[in-house]
C-alpha cells in the first residue's frame, strides 16, 4: 500500500518518534511510506526507511492511507488524495480531533486506552485503538551497565513543557536528604528550533544532578540501562514513551498514571503516584531507593511488560482495524 504520514517537523519529540517508528514498521512489511513535513528533509536522529518530502508536494500525490496527528499540518492532510484518512489523537484536548470530526468519513485513533475512552464518550463515535510504541531491539536490558553505587535516578529533563513534571520531580528529589542511600540524578533533553530553552537555566538541581543534552539514541538507551530508577510525572499525556523505554531497559519506574495507564501496574512493574505533587512523588521515590528488593523486583518485571507494545504490533493493529492488509 501507499501510506502517507504528516508531521510539523522531524525533531526529537515523542510524537515525531511515533510516526518515524510506525513508518519503519510499515516499510519493513513492504508498504511504501512517505512522510510529509514543511522542510522535507530526513530526520537526523533516527533512521527512517520511507521517503521524506516537502509538505507542499502532498497535494499532487495519492495514497491508500493518510495519517496525521498534528493540527498544524491538518489542512494538507485533509486535502491529500487518499482512500482512507486517519487522524491520530496523541494528547488530551487535541484541537485536531474536533476538526477531524467535522470531515465526513475521517477516522479517529488514540494513542492510549484512557484517551480512547474519553474520545469515544465525548464524540459518540468509534475510535481506533492506537495504544503502543516501543522499539524492543533498541531499548533492552543490560544489567552490566548498572553500577552498584551510587544509585542513579533518570529524569526527562524537558523543562520547557511543564506538563512533563520535571521541576516537580526535582523538588521531590531535593527533599530526600539522608533518608536513602547515596544517589545521583541525570536529566536528558534535546535542543532544537522547536525546543530552544536550555533546561539547565534556573533548574532547581540537587547537588548531585547533571544534564545530558542531545544524546544519541544509543546514548539514551545506555542512560536507561545505567539507571536504577526512572521517574515520570506527566499530566494530560497520551502515551509516555520514556516510562515504557525505561521499563523495556529493566529500570524501576515511579510514575503518574498519565500516559502510563496501559502498561504500568502499581506494585508489579512500577509504583504509581496518583496525586501529582512533590510530597507523594518523594514518598514513592524514597520507597524504591531505600528498598533494594523492591527496586530489583520492579526492574525485573519491566522488559516482559513492555513486550506487547512494540511498534511492529501497533503498525499491524492499526491496519487491521482499518480493514487493510497488515
Buried (B, 14 or more C-beta within 10 A) or exposed (E): BBBBBBBBBBBBBBBBBBBBBBBBBBBEEEBBBBBBBBEBEBBEBBEBEBBBBEBEEBEEBEBBBBBBBBBBBBBBBBEBEBEBBBBBBBBBEBEBBEBBBEEEEBBBBBBBBBBBEBBBEEBEEEBBBBBBBBBBEBBBBEEEBBEEEEBBBBBBBBBBEEBBBBBBBBBBBBBBEEEBEEBBBBBBBBBBEEBEEBBBEEBEBBEBBEBBEEBEBEEBBBBBBBBBBBBBBBBEBBBBBBBBBBBBBBBBBBBBBBBBBBBBEEEEBBBBBEEBBBEBBBBBBBBBBBBEEBBBBBBBBBBEBBEEBBBBBBBBBBBEBBEBEB
